[in-house]
Amino acid sequence: MLPWEAFAGQDKFEASLEKRRSSIATPQRSGQFVIYFRGVACILSFNTLFLRRNPMTNFPPYLAEAKPIPWTSRAPWYKTIAPTYLGIMLWFVFWQDLVKGDGSPGGVLSVGVMPALFGIIAAALICHFLFYMPPAMLGVKTGLPLYIVGTSTYGARGGLFMPGFLMGLLQFGWLAVNAWAVGKILCSCFNLGLSPSPAGAMEATVPGWPHGIIATVFAVLAAFVGLKGIQYVARVATYLPLIPLAILLILAAITWSGLKGYSPEKIVAAVPAADVTVPEVAPEPLENPIATVEPLGYWGVIGVLITYIVGFFATAGAAGADIAMSSRRREDVHVGGVAGILIPTVVVSEITLLVIAGAYGGGMVKPENLGSYNPVVLLPDILGSSKAANIALIALAISSFPAACFSAFIAANSFKATMPKVNPFLSVGIGTLVAVILAVTGVVGNVIWVFQVIGASFGPVCGAMLADFLLAGRKWSGPRAGFNPAGWVSWVVGFVVGAFNLVVDLLKDTEWAKESLPNLADWANCVPVPPVSAFIVGFALYVAMAVLGARTRKLVTTEATA
């Protein structure tokens, strides 16, 4: 009996499909996959028929050797789920650009605090119940990691790539974001490679040698420690997330008195000093480049916040299977998610909103920083001391190092499972090189774009896994043969939907688009809340294809069927 058989079962829906399959002739050529719709056999896609006919002889090694974590080795939620997710949601990269949103004037505070709070709560609920709970429930019920439980959605062969390989691949995106952000704040701290920003404030030049060197050293060191010394980092990783929380609480205490002076009009009208110089001759209207973009409305604020938060959380939600597989019971999954995801997301995001609102309401922001909604950038203005701000910046850089190490560690484990013959130093080394290029060139500097890519990648994954979980009767049904078309088609279409807005934004101003697709700009932002839309598409398509019978057969042994 294989390890997962204790958790697998044949539900009535699947049994009816198998009965219909057995009554129809099976195609003779290897490579054809058949769906059955109203009794008619139709070739749908390429697959390995050998796996379907001989399910016992073609288990991939990573699947045949998988062993669930025994119940006696599991731990309560406050030792596993909660601290892990607390470290993610307290990471300064998450909250530093939260108020900025999509870069509109006033950010997500353009219509007040309450709409933004509503958007934060909605995003936290989506993260917890839709993106985290399904994978986490699969993890705690089976004791198996994501790349194993994902085989019921994407197939025994397909599970190597989705979600296993994709999870490892995107970890280098997080490593790049981490290295880019740390390079920025350390350059500001030590006055290295600074230049005036469009607003007039001094910021790190990206790309630039000082930032590039710091980002490269940070990424390489984190990757090496993630491969060889992760056990030492894990000992202090539990406490380091307290650093950004402490900094946020200090900023909130200082800016609290300024909240009474806050108004949406004041923050929207905030213009950098370089843009408000009064002309000496004629009192002509000033050209304000920020005002050329309309502030977000009520629903725009909610949509941007959900896109930002859910996109950031998407990979962490899918990793719920890995995190929860060492938990004792289902109650740990619920309580740990509330304590580590739901409450911290709302609290940290709301504190960030209040810090920015209080800083502008209390007149603490210096003229050269007006128009910036980043608490990290405003640290010297709020603390009133450059030395205190530098200490805080160094502390934030230190607190982010374990996250970078764990990114390399997760990537290495994913690659070991999906590419067992490749030396981890080679695979992680290549991934780190890509991360360094993304960091030093500033490609990952627009974090909301990064979050959209991540949300588009894992939104349909979480949606399809939820659909598979529900169709199986709220349990793991066991791996399926080959490449499961329902999972792969739902992911491809979901990714296209989730990335559509981003692709349009990137192409609409290019010369090629202006000549070949002159109306492309009309399609900008036509997909509402891309990560959630990708999730819905992945869920709906998987259900539809399952109803049509477009899922490969479950892999079971003779003992299980006897």
Helices and strands as residue ranges (DSSP letters): G 3-6, H 12-22, E 32-37, E 40-46, H 49-53, H 61-64, G 71-73, G 77-79, H 81-89, H 92-95, G 107-109, H 113-126, I 127-132, H 133-142, H 146-149, H 151-154, G 158-160, I 161-165, H 166-190, E 194-196, E 202-204, H 209-228, H 230-237, H 242-255, G 256-261, H 264-268, G 273-275, H 298-318, H 320-324, H 330-337, I 338-342, H 343-361, G 367-369, H 379-383, H 386-399, H 401-418, H 424-440, G 443-445, H 447-471, H 485-507, H 511-516, G 520-523, H 530-547, H 558-561
